[in-house]
Amino acid sequence: THILFFSSLAAIATLLGMALVLFREAWCRQNSGSLISFSAGVLLAVGFLHILPESMELT
């Protein structure tokens, strides 16, 4: 049940992002640098936090 919930949540977030781009095109162009920087930071944080427990076991 958790898988379905989080999959649905991801789908809704994707649809909201798509709607934002379609209906607020000027705002997205204006803030695209900040949005891309935020996305890159989130991806890096998830990667490092995912590796952290395993690295703590090895030390």
DRENTORKOL-3810 file (N, C-alpha, C; in nm, 4 decimals):
REM DRENTORKOL-3810
@n.u->0.0819; n.v->-0.1206; n.w->0.0000; ca.u->0.0000; ca.v->0.0000; ca.w->0.0000; c.u->0.0858; c.v->0.1264; c.w->0.0000
@n.u->0.2031; n.v->0.1185; n.w->0.0649; ca.u->0.2919; ca.v->0.2348; ca.w->0.0654; c.u->0.3437; c.v->0.2644; c.w->-0.0749
@n.u->0.3676; n.v->0.1583; n.w->-0.1505; ca.u->0.4193; ca.v->0.1767; ca.w->-0.2860; c.u->0.3172; c.v->0.2502; c.w->-0.3715
@n.u->0.1925; n.v->0.2107; n.w->-0.3625; ca.u->0.0879; ca.v->0.2781; ca.w->-0.4399; c.u->0.0717; c.v->0.4235; c.w->-0.3971
@n.u->0.0787; n.v->0.4490; n.w->-0.2678; ca.u->0.0643; ca.v->0.5860; ca.w->-0.2183; c.u->0.1757; c.v->0.6751; c.w->-0.2709
@n.u->0.3004; n.v->0.6304; n.w->-0.2569; ca.u->0.4116; ca.v->0.7139; ca.w->-0.2992; c.u->0.4211; c.v->0.7239; c.w->-0.4512
@n.u->0.3806; n.v->0.6203; n.w->-0.5227; ca.u->0.3755; ca.v->0.6285; ca.w->-0.6690; c.u->0.2707; c.v->0.7294; c.w->-0.7136
@n.u->0.1567; n.v->0.7283; n.w->-0.6476; ca.u->0.0518; ca.v->0.8258; ca.w->-0.6788; c.u->0.0967; c.v->0.9669; c.w->-0.6441
@n.u->0.1656; n.v->0.9820; n.w->-0.5329; ca.u->0.2171; ca.v->1.1125; ca.w->-0.4927; c.u->0.3174; c.v->1.1653; c.w->-0.5951
@n.u->0.4041; n.v->1.0788; n.w->-0.6452; ca.u->0.5002; ca.v->1.1188; ca.w->-0.7474; c.u->0.4298; c.v->1.1579; c.w->-0.8769
@n.u->0.3262; n.v->1.0845; n.w->-0.9138; ca.u->0.2512; ca.v->1.1174; ca.w->-1.0350; c.u->0.1814; c.v->1.2520; c.w->-1.0216
@n.u->0.1243; n.v->1.2790; n.w->-0.9057; ca.u->0.0570; ca.v->1.4075; ca.w->-0.8833; c.u->0.1579; c.v->1.5213; c.w->-0.8873
@n.u->0.2748; n.v->1.5016; n.w->-0.8264; ca.u->0.3782; ca.v->1.6051; ca.w->-0.8288; c.u->0.4242; c.v->1.6326; c.w->-0.9716
@n.u->0.4362; n.v->1.5278; n.w->-1.0513; ca.u->0.4754; ca.v->1.5448; ca.w->-1.1909; c.u->0.3694; c.v->1.6223; c.w->-1.2682
@n.u->0.2438; n.v->1.5898; n.w->-1.2466; ca.u->0.1358; ca.v->1.6612; ca.w->-1.3146; c.u->0.1295; c.v->1.8076; c.w->-1.2721
@n.u->0.1527; n.v->1.8348; n.w->-1.1441; ca.u->0.1548; ca.v->1.9739; ca.w->-1.0981; c.u->0.2701; c.v->2.0509; c.w->-1.1612
@n.u->0.3844; n.v->1.9875; n.w->-1.1725; ca.u->0.4978; ca.v->2.0515; ca.w->-1.2385; c.u->0.4700; c.v->2.0790; c.w->-1.3850
@n.u->0.4053; n.v->1.9849; n.w->-1.4514; ca.u->0.3703; ca.v->2.0050; ca.w->-1.5916; c.u->0.2693; c.v->2.1186; c.w->-1.6070
@n.u->0.1712; n.v->2.1254; n.w->-1.5186; ca.u->0.0719; ca.v->2.2324; ca.w->-1.5239; c.u->0.1367; c.v->2.3675; c.w->-1.4986
@n.u->0.2338; n.v->2.3713; n.w->-1.4078; ca.u->0.3049; ca.v->2.4958; ca.w->-1.3798; c.u->0.3761; c.v->2.5467; c.w->-1.5042
@n.u->0.4411; n.v->2.4564; n.w->-1.5760; ca.u->0.5123; ca.v->2.4956; ca.w->-1.6974; c.u->0.4144; c.v->2.5418; c.w->-1.8051
@n.u->0.3017; n.v->2.4743; n.w->-1.8173; ca.u->0.2061; ca.v->2.5091; ca.w->-1.9221; c.u->0.1346; c.v->2.6410; c.w->-1.8957
@n.u->0.0972; n.v->2.6661; n.w->-1.7703; ca.u->0.0144; ca.v->2.7820; ca.w->-1.7402; c.u->0.0923; c.v->2.9018; c.w->-1.6884
@n.u->0.2124; n.v->2.8822; n.w->-1.6413; ca.u->0.2952; ca.v->2.9910; ca.w->-1.5885; c.u->0.4290; c.v->2.9941; c.w->-1.6615
@n.u->0.4240; n.v->2.9996; n.w->-1.7919; ca.u->0.5442; ca.v->2.9887; ca.w->-1.8731; c.u->0.6436; c.v->3.1014; c.w->-1.8449
@n.u->0.5950; n.v->3.2242; n.w->-1.8323; ca.u->0.6846; ca.v->3.3377; ca.w->-1.8070; c.u->0.7533; c.v->3.3234; c.w->-1.6709
@n.u->0.6789; n.v->3.2795; n.w->-1.5701; ca.u->0.7366; ca.v->3.2615; ca.w->-1.4368; c.u->0.8440; c.v->3.1532; c.w->-1.4392
@n.u->0.8183; n.v->3.0461; n.w->-1.5139; ca.u->0.9148; ca.v->2.9365; ca.w->-1.5222; c.u->1.0430; c.v->2.9810; c.w->-1.5916
@n.u->1.0302; n.v->3.0597; n.w->-1.6959; ca.u->1.1499; ca.v->3.1118; ca.w->-1.7630; c.u->1.2294; c.v->3.2020; c.w->-1.6702
@n.u->1.1599; n.v->3.2812; n.w->-1.5937; ca.u->1.2247; ca.v->3.3761; ca.w->-1.5033; c.u->1.2976; c.v->3.3044; c.w->-1.3893
@n.u->1.2432; n.v->3.1951; n.w->-1.3418; ca.u->1.2986; ca.v->3.1253; ca.w->-1.2255; c.u->1.3626; c.v->2.9909; c.w->-1.2589
@n.u->1.3890; n.v->2.9644; n.w->-1.3844; ca.u->1.4400; ca.v->2.8323; ca.w->-1.4214; c.u->1.5769; c.v->2.8038; c.w->-1.3604
@n.u->1.6621; n.v->2.9033; n.w->-1.3489; ca.u->1.7935; ca.v->2.8817; ca.w->-1.2880; c.u->1.7824; c.v->2.8367; c.w->-1.1437
@n.u->1.6953; n.v->2.9012; n.w->-1.0686; ca.u->1.6762; ca.v->2.8637; ca.w->-0.9281; c.u->1.6141; c.v->2.7250; c.w->-0.9166
@n.u->1.5181; n.v->2.6953; n.w->-1.0032; ca.u->1.4528; ca.v->2.5643; ca.w->-0.9976; c.u->1.5492; c.v->2.4514; c.w->-1.0324
@n.u->1.6345; n.v->2.4732; n.w->-1.1313; ca.u->1.7323; ca.v->2.3712; ca.w->-1.1691; c.u->1.8354; c.v->2.3525; c.w->-1.0583
@n.u->1.8785; n.v->2.4628; n.w->-0.9965; ca.u->1.9735; ca.v->2.4529; ca.w->-0.8851; c.u->1.9131; c.v->2.3762; c.w->-0.7682
@n.u->1.7878; n.v->2.4034; n.w->-0.7368; ca.u->1.7196; ca.v->2.3316; ca.w->-0.6289; c.u->1.7094; c.v->2.1830; c.w->-0.6617
@n.u->1.6738; n.v->2.1510; n.w->-0.7850; ca.u->1.6613; ca.v->2.0105; ca.w->-0.8254; c.u->1.7949; c.v->1.9380; c.w->-0.8156
@n.u->1.9013; n.v->2.0029; n.w->-0.8598; ca.u->2.0339; ca.v->1.9412; ca.w->-0.8511; c.u->2.0737; c.v->1.9192; c.w->-0.7054
@n.u->2.0447; n.v->2.0142; n.w->-0.6196; ca.u->2.0746; ca.v->1.9992; ca.w->-0.4775; c.u->1.9986; c.v->1.8846; c.w->-0.4140
@n.u->1.8726; n.v->1.8701; n.w->-0.4504; ca.u->1.7925; ca.v->1.7598; ca.w->-0.3963; c.u->1.8491; c.v->1.6259; c.w->-0.4425
@n.u->1.8860; n.v->1.6163; n.w->-0.5699; ca.u->1.9424; ca.v->1.4907; ca.w->-0.6201; c.u->2.0730; c.v->1.4559; c.w->-0.5497
@n.u->2.1599; n.v->1.5551; n.w->-0.5294; ca.u->2.2857; ca.v->1.5298; ca.w->-0.4592; c.u->2.2611; c.v->1.4892; c.w->-0.3139
@n.u->2.1697; n.v->1.5582; n.w->-0.2475; ca.u->2.1398; ca.v->1.5265; ca.w->-0.1076; c.u->2.0854; c.v->1.3848; c.w->-0.0938
@n.u->1.9961; n.v->1.3455; n.w->-0.1815; ca.u->1.9404; ca.v->1.2099; ca.w->-0.1754; c.u->2.0502; c.v->1.1065; c.w->-0.1985
@n.u->2.1369; n.v->1.1329; n.w->-0.2940; ca.u->2.2466; ca.v->1.0396; ca.w->-0.3203; c.u->2.3397; c.v->1.0245; c.w->-0.2015
@n.u->2.3814; n.v->1.1363; n.w->-0.1431; ca.u->2.4726; ca.v->1.1297; ca.w->-0.0290; c.u->2.4056; c.v->1.0699; c.w->0.0940
@n.u->2.2810; n.v->1.1041; n.w->0.1185; ca.u->2.2118; ca.v->1.0482; ca.w->0.2345; c.u->2.1849; c.v->0.8986; c.w->0.2182
@n.u->2.1719; n.v->0.8546; n.w->0.0945; ca.u->2.1514; ca.v->0.7124; ca.w->0.0689; c.u->2.2798; c.v->0.6336; c.w->0.0959
@n.u->2.3946; n.v->0.6936; n.w->0.0653; ca.u->2.5235; ca.v->0.6267; ca.w->0.0832; c.u->2.5720; c.v->0.6338; c.w->0.2279
@n.u->2.5286; n.v->0.7328; n.w->0.3025; ca.u->2.5802; ca.v->0.7587; ca.w->0.4368; c.u->2.5724; c.v->0.6392; c.w->0.5327
@n.u->2.4600; n.v->0.5693; n.w->0.5462; ca.u->2.4569; ca.v->0.4559; ca.w->0.6410; c.u->2.5576; c.v->0.3457; c.w->0.6061
@n.u->2.5734; n.v->0.3192; n.w->0.4782; ca.u->2.6676; ca.v->0.2154; ca.w->0.4372; c.u->2.8112; c.v->0.2569; c.w->0.4671
@n.u->2.8422; n.v->0.3829; n.w->0.4463; ca.u->2.9779; ca.v->0.4291; ca.w->0.4754; c.u->3.0063; c.v->0.4279; c.w->0.6253
@n.u->2.9043; n.v->0.4518; n.w->0.7071; ca.u->2.9233; ca.v->0.4469; ca.w->0.8521; c.u->2.9486; c.v->0.3029; c.w->0.8985
@n.u->2.8910; n.v->0.2059; n.w->0.8307; ca.u->2.9154; ca.v->0.0659; ca.w->0.8652; c.u->3.0579; c.v->0.0241; c.w->0.8319
@n.u->3.1147; n.v->0.0816; n.w->0.7268; ca.u->3.2484; ca.v->0.0428; ca.w->0.6825; c.u->3.3586; c.v->0.1051; c.w->0.7670
@n.u->3.3278; n.v->0.2105; n.w->0.8419; ca.u->3.4330; ca.v->0.2756; ca.w->0.9218; c.u->3.4306; c.v->0.2290; c.w->1.0653
END
